[in-house]
Amino acid sequence: MFLDHAKISATHSETEPDRIERLNRVYGYAIGLADADGNTDCITKLAKLHDHKGTLMVIWHSAPTEYERIYFLKAWKSKVGDESTHVEHALMLHEPENEAEASNEE
């Protein structure tokens, strides 16, 4: 069983808790599509889902494939999502773990 699920957040979630519920449904829908495709990597690559004023922000630990991008587009575009195509993807920024890594990047 996979336990390291993506973080889920939303702008104005304190006053609009339905945004978090919607993201949970979208997450399940997209990962279900991945599972149906036999894609077991998608769930491990995903870092965070965020609803920013009706735009789904999908944050990844590593670059998604085109199919993985489509899973989230389909989920967000569906009745369980926002019914829009406002989806953006980005990679999680990682801080250097030690000084050697930091100096290598300069």
Rosetta blueprint (number, residue, H / E / L):
1 M L
2 F L
3 L L
4 D L
5 H L
6 A L
7 K E
8 I E
9 S E
10 A E
11 T L
12 H L
13 S L
14 E L
15 T L
16 E L
17 P L
18 D H
19 R H
20 I H
21 E H
22 R H
23 L H
24 N H
25 R H
26 V H
27 Y H
28 G H
29 Y H
30 A H
31 I H
32 G H
33 L H
34 A H
35 D H
36 A H
37 D L
38 G L
39 N L
40 T L
41 D L
42 C H
43 I H
44 T H
45 K H
46 L E
47 A E
48 K E
49 L E
50 H E
51 D E
52 H E
53 K L
54 G L
55 T E
56 L E
57 M E
58 V E
59 I E
60 W E
61 H L
62 S L
63 A L
64 P L
65 T L
66 E H
67 Y H
68 E H
69 R H
70 I H
71 Y H
72 F H
73 L H
74 K H
75 A H
76 W H
77 K H
78 S L
79 K L
80 V L
81 G L
82 D L
83 E L
84 S L
85 T L
86 H L
87 V E
88 E E
89 H E
90 A E
91 L E
92 M L
93 L L
94 H L
95 E L
96 P L
97 E L
98 N L
99 E H
100 A H
101 E H
102 A H
103 S H
104 N H
105 E H
106 E L
